[in-house]
Amino acid sequence: MELGIIGSIVIGVLAGFIAGYITKGRGFGLIVNLIVGLIGAVLGGFLFSVLGINWGGIVGMLIVSVVGAVVFLWILSLFGGYNRNNKSGGKSNG
């Protein structure tokens, strides 16, 4: 199923928002949600293909993107680029 650029952007924003909600308890904002979701789609597609899992359709694409985005945010947290417990959006308070 071909979604086109608009459909891919919508899936990316949704995946980024859902991943942010899962890992942080809230989304990051439209642009960051889009970036996280698109990176998650690529990473999730790679991981699922390595595992031999193939999900089709819009729901399958969304699930793959969310899983990839959560993994991406987890990897960022390992390197200190994303702090799950910091609710100030990455800014220190002092």
Solvent accessible surface area in square Angstrom, and as a share of the most:
residue,aa,sasa,rsa
1,M,162,0.72
2,E,160,0.72
3,L,47,0.23
4,G,33,0.32
5,I,129,0.65
6,I,125,0.63
7,G,17,0.16
8,S,44,0.28
9,I,62,0.32
10,V,77,0.44
11,I,13,0.07
12,G,1,0.01
13,V,32,0.18
14,L,77,0.38
15,A,0,0.00
16,G,0,0.00
17,F,96,0.40
18,I,57,0.29
19,A,0,0.00
20,G,0,0.00
21,Y,131,0.50
22,I,96,0.49
23,T,15,0.09
24,K,16,0.07
25,G,44,0.42
26,R,89,0.32
27,G,14,0.14
28,F,46,0.19
29,G,40,0.38
30,L,119,0.59
31,I,114,0.58
32,V,71,0.41
33,N,9,0.04
34,L,37,0.18
35,I,87,0.44
36,V,8,0.05
37,G,0,0.00
38,L,71,0.35
39,I,69,0.35
40,G,0,0.00
41,A,36,0.28
42,V,115,0.66
43,L,42,0.21
44,G,0,0.00
45,G,33,0.32
46,F,127,0.53
47,L,53,0.26
48,F,22,0.09
49,S,76,0.49
50,V,98,0.56
51,L,125,0.62
52,G,67,0.64
53,I,70,0.35
54,N,143,0.73
55,W,120,0.42
56,G,63,0.61
57,G,29,0.28
58,I,82,0.42
59,V,105,0.60
60,G,6,0.05
61,M,61,0.27
62,L,38,0.19
63,I,67,0.34
64,V,18,0.11
65,S,3,0.02
66,V,18,0.11
67,V,57,0.33
68,G,0,0.00
69,A,0,0.00
70,V,40,0.23
71,V,42,0.24
72,F,39,0.16
73,L,4,0.02
74,W,148,0.52
75,I,61,0.31
76,L,56,0.28
77,S,43,0.28
78,L,109,0.54
79,F,169,0.70
80,G,65,0.63
81,G,59,0.57
82,Y,25,0.09
83,N,86,0.44
84,R,139,0.51
85,N,126,0.64
86,N,36,0.18
87,K,127,0.54
88,S,40,0.26
89,G,46,0.44
90,G,63,0.61
91,K,143,0.61
92,S,98,0.63
93,N,143,0.73
94,G,111,1.07
